[in-house]
Amino acid sequence: MFVEGAVCALFIGYGLGYVVYKVLFPLALAKPFFTNIWTGIIFSVGAGVYEEIVFRLLLITALYFIFANLFKIRKPISAIVSVLIGALIFATVHYTGTLKDSFTYASFTFRLLSGLVLSVIFMFRGLGVVVYTHAIYDVLTVLKPFHV
């Protein structure tokens, strides 16, 4: 699970990071968030676990249940709609609260695409792999931002 998560994290960091920050929005630069590396690492692991439980396990599962069971929408359509809504909420929430980020189209696009990838990983590989993916990506970003 760890290795699979690490490979997926590298895809998000280098693959999506390249597309968003080098191709779509070449002038947008991500800013370092933490000045203390250990604080950043601890926060990154916690954020990876917490966000995947909230956005993938709880939100996507609840949305899927509502669409598939309550509204009787076909299961593949319910899954796609749940993933899309979940990714949109995941991206949007990063601009709210005390630790909110400054909104840019580049960061929103990156978070939206990352939310889609993380949701697909969750749907096909489960919570463990997606938690490892998110936590490892966040830690690697603290150690060396991918797109700067």
Contacts in CASP RR format, 6 or more apart in sequence:
PFRMAT RR
TARGET T0000
AUTHOR 0000-0000-0000
METHOD contacts of the structure
MODEL  1
MFVEGAVCALFIGYGLGYVVYKVLFPLALAKPFFTNIWTGIIFSVGAGVY
EEIVFRLLLITALYFIFANLFKIRKPISAIVSVLIGALIFATVHYTGTLK
DSFTYASFTFRLLSGLVLSVIFMFRGLGVVVYTHAIYDVLTVLKPFHV
1 128 0 8 1.000
1 129 0 8 1.000
1 132 0 8 1.000
2 132 0 8 1.000
2 136 0 8 1.000
4 125 0 8 1.000
4 129 0 8 1.000
4 132 0 8 1.000
4 133 0 8 1.000
5 121 0 8 1.000
5 129 0 8 1.000
5 130 0 8 1.000
5 132 0 8 1.000
5 133 0 8 1.000
5 136 0 8 1.000
6 132 0 8 1.000
6 133 0 8 1.000
6 136 0 8 1.000
8 117 0 8 1.000
8 121 0 8 1.000
8 129 0 8 1.000
8 130 0 8 1.000
8 132 0 8 1.000
8 133 0 8 1.000
8 137 0 8 1.000
9 132 0 8 1.000
9 133 0 8 1.000
9 134 0 8 1.000
9 136 0 8 1.000
9 137 0 8 1.000
9 140 0 8 1.000
10 140 0 8 1.000
11 117 0 8 1.000
12 114 0 8 1.000
12 117 0 8 1.000
12 118 0 8 1.000
12 133 0 8 1.000
12 137 0 8 1.000
13 137 0 8 1.000
13 140 0 8 1.000
13 141 0 8 1.000
13 146 0 8 1.000
13 147 0 8 1.000
14 146 0 8 1.000
16 110 0 8 1.000
16 113 0 8 1.000
16 114 0 8 1.000
16 117 0 8 1.000
17 110 0 8 1.000
17 146 0 8 1.000
17 147 0 8 1.000
18 147 0 8 1.000
19 113 0 8 1.000
20 28 0 8 1.000
20 106 0 8 1.000
20 109 0 8 1.000
20 110 0 8 1.000
20 113 0 8 1.000
20 147 0 8 1.000
21 28 0 8 1.000
21 29 0 8 1.000
21 30 0 8 1.000
21 106 0 8 1.000
21 110 0 8 1.000
21 147 0 8 1.000
22 147 0 8 1.000
24 106 0 8 1.000
24 109 0 8 1.000
25 104 0 8 1.000
25 105 0 8 1.000
25 106 0 8 1.000
25 109 0 8 1.000
28 104 0 8 1.000
28 105 0 8 1.000
28 106 0 8 1.000
28 107 0 8 1.000
29 147 0 8 1.000
29 148 0 8 1.000
30 107 0 8 1.000
30 145 0 8 1.000
30 147 0 8 1.000
30 148 0 8 1.000
32 145 0 8 1.000
33 40 0 8 1.000
33 101 0 8 1.000
33 142 0 8 1.000
34 40 0 8 1.000
34 43 0 8 1.000
34 142 0 8 1.000
37 142 0 8 1.000
37 143 0 8 1.000
40 142 0 8 1.000
41 139 0 8 1.000
41 142 0 8 1.000
41 143 0 8 1.000
43 138 0 8 1.000
43 142 0 8 1.000
44 135 0 8 1.000
44 138 0 8 1.000
44 139 0 8 1.000
44 141 0 8 1.000
44 142 0 8 1.000
45 135 0 8 1.000
45 138 0 8 1.000
45 139 0 8 1.000
46 135 0 8 1.000
47 134 0 8 1.000
47 135 0 8 1.000
47 138 0 8 1.000
48 131 0 8 1.000
48 134 0 8 1.000
48 135 0 8 1.000
48 138 0 8 1.000
49 131 0 8 1.000
49 134 0 8 1.000
49 135 0 8 1.000
51 90 0 8 1.000
51 134 0 8 1.000
52 118 0 8 1.000
52 122 0 8 1.000
52 127 0 8 1.000
52 128 0 8 1.000
52 130 0 8 1.000
52 131 0 8 1.000
52 134 0 8 1.000
53 127 0 8 1.000
53 131 0 8 1.000
55 86 0 8 1.000
55 89 0 8 1.000
55 90 0 8 1.000
55 93 0 8 1.000
55 115 0 8 1.000
55 118 0 8 1.000
55 119 0 8 1.000
56 118 0 8 1.000
56 119 0 8 1.000
56 122 0 8 1.000
56 127 0 8 1.000
56 130 0 8 1.000
57 122 0 8 1.000
57 127 0 8 1.000
59 86 0 8 1.000
59 89 0 8 1.000
60 82 0 8 1.000
60 83 0 8 1.000
60 86 0 8 1.000
60 119 0 8 1.000
60 122 0 8 1.000
60 123 0 8 1.000
63 78 0 8 1.000
63 81 0 8 1.000
63 82 0 8 1.000
63 85 0 8 1.000
63 86 0 8 1.000
64 78 0 8 1.000
64 79 0 8 1.000
64 82 0 8 1.000
67 73 0 8 1.000
67 77 0 8 1.000
67 78 0 8 1.000
67 81 0 8 1.000
67 82 0 8 1.000
68 74 0 8 1.000
68 75 0 8 1.000
68 78 0 8 1.000
68 79 0 8 1.000
71 78 0 8 1.000
73 81 0 8 1.000
79 123 0 8 1.000
82 119 0 8 1.000
83 116 0 8 1.000
83 119 0 8 1.000
83 120 0 8 1.000
83 123 0 8 1.000
84 116 0 8 1.000
86 115 0 8 1.000
86 119 0 8 1.000
87 112 0 8 1.000
87 113 0 8 1.000
87 115 0 8 1.000
87 116 0 8 1.000
87 118 0 8 1.000
87 119 0 8 1.000
88 112 0 8 1.000
90 111 0 8 1.000
90 112 0 8 1.000
90 114 0 8 1.000
90 115 0 8 1.000
90 118 0 8 1.000
91 108 0 8 1.000
91 111 0 8 1.000
91 112 0 8 1.000
91 114 0 8 1.000
91 115 0 8 1.000
92 108 0 8 1.000
94 100 0 8 1.000
94 101 0 8 1.000
94 107 0 8 1.000
94 111 0 8 1.000
95 101 0 8 1.000
95 102 0 8 1.000
95 103 0 8 1.000
95 108 0 8 1.000
101 107 0 8 1.000
110 147 0 8 1.000
114 137 0 8 1.000
118 130 0 8 1.000
118 133 0 8 1.000
118 134 0 8 1.000
121 129 0 8 1.000
121 130 0 8 1.000
121 133 0 8 1.000
122 129 0 8 1.000
122 130 0 8 1.000
140 146 0 8 1.000
END
